[in-house]
Amino acid sequence: MTGPELTQWRSEMRLSKREAASLLGISPETIAVYEAGKRRDGKPVRDIPAYIPLACAALYHRLSPWPKG
């Protein structure tokens, strides 16, 4: 997932950065960094962790949490 793809997902889901961050278990600042593609120090974001696009897909498709044991 790229920063623009994350922005598109958030837009399609009609979520603010704060709402998306809460659902994904990360900070709104992290959402902003991923979407911008660079960190505050100007270094590029190399990879968005794999769990982020997986969680986005699960939320998009309204999947239920995996049942425990």
Stockholm file with secondary structure:
# STOCKHOLM 1.0

chainA/1-69         MTGPELTQWRSEMRLSKREAASLLGISPETIAVYEAGKRRDGKPVRDIPAYIPLACAALYHRLSPWPKG
#=GR chainA/1-69 SS CCHHHHHHHHHHTTCCHHHHHHHHTSCHHHHHHHHHTBCTTSCBCCCCCTHHHHHHHHHHTTCCCCCCC
#=GC SS_cons        CCHHHHHHHHHHTTCCHHHHHHHHTSCHHHHHHHHHTBCTTSCBCCCCCTHHHHHHHHHHTTCCCCCCC
//
